[in-house]
Amino acid sequence: MKGLSEGNNISELRDAIEMVVKMLANKGIKVTQSGIQAFVSYNKTTLEPARVNIPMVSEKSSPELIVAIKGFVDHEVGHLLFTDPQ
């Protein structure tokens, strides 16, 4: 995210989350933004991913936090693509 101003960091983060939500919605996976932890939860019966949570971010969040949240999004999507829940 080189060369971005603070306002663009939040805009870029929202764009990334929107893209992830669209991708996951087609798979029936819920995307939430709450709390301070990023995680993937799985359906206990099917072991399929059921939810991805991204930590809540505000307009007043620091640029460093915005970059970290973007990293959380990438990390959790990596779990969806490559982690075997069994």
N, C-alpha and C positions, 0 to 999 in steps of 0.2 A: 504494500500500500504506500509505496514511496511517493512523496510529493503531494499527498492529499492534505487538505485542510481539515480541521476538526469537524466541520459540518458535513463534509463529504465522507468522512469515516462512518458516520451514522447512516447516511444515505446508502453507502456501499454495503454496509452490514444488512440493512433492510432488504436491499436487492438480493443479497446472497440467501437470506432466510426465505424470501419469497420464492426464489428458484428451488430451494430445497423442499419447501412446502408443496409446490406444484408437483415435483418429482415424486414425493412420498405419498401425496394424496391419491395418485393413480394406483398405488399399492395398498391403499387403505390404512396407512400408518398416520396416526395423529401426531402433529407437531405442536408443542406447547412452549410458552415462554414464561417461566416462573422460577422464583427462588434464586439460588446462587450456584446450583450444580447442573452440569450437563450430563445427560445419561440416556441410554436406550433401555426401555422396558419391553419384556417379551410376554406373549400370551402363554400362560402356564400349561395350557392343554396342547396347543399346536407348536409351541416354541418359536413361532414366527414373531418378528418385531411388531410391536403394537403402538409404541409411542417413542418419540424423540423429544427430550426436553432441552431447551436452550436457556441459559440464565437470563433473567430479566435485565434489560438495559434501558437507561433513561437518557433524555436529551442532555443531561449534565454529566454523563459518563466521560471519563478521561479517554483520550485517544488510545492509550495503552490497553484499557479495558475493552475497547471496541475491537482492537486487533486480537485480543485474547478470545473474545466471544466468537469472532470469525474462525479462529483456530478450533474452538469447541465444536462449531458447526461442521467443519471439515473432519474432525476427529470422530464425531458421532456418526456421520454419514459413512466414514470408513468402517466403523463397526457394522453398520447395516450391510455393507457390501462384502466384508471379508471375515466377520466373526461368526463362528459356529456356536450357537447358544446351548448346544447339548453338552 
